[in-house]
């Protein structure tokens, strides 16, 4: 999961879609020939919005990943993963009923981070870029049943 979050991975081989890729050290690194990146802008929290494509190890190019948000340039990959673990340990704010995925959201060092989990397994983690964010499509507010 860490590799998906940091440098992105192929979603579906036949279509070459990419998912993840939120580390500026992989995605927005001019020395990394596997990525072609268009910077769309910086956010007040230090995150960066980009479009990118990635060359997979088999030589195929990913589809364009649009409107992807990178963690701040000053964050190490270890800091990124630690923030996702921290946010994933907070109470959920939403749930997707079709598969039980829970949504967790907190601000870590000035950056709003969202994490999705199925059970105790993190399936996704990313910075939101700040601003007002609601629940993603298919999620409803999480209301635990009190005993």
Beta strands, then each sheet from edge to edge (+ up, - down):
strand 1: 9-10
strand 2: 18-19
strand 3: 35-42
strand 4: 48-54
strand 5: 65-70
strand 6: 94-96
strand 7: 101-108
strand 8: 111-118
strand 9: 121-127
strand 10: 139-141
sheet 1: 1+ 2-
sheet 2: 3+ 4- 5+
sheet 3: 9+ 8- 7+ 6- 10+
end
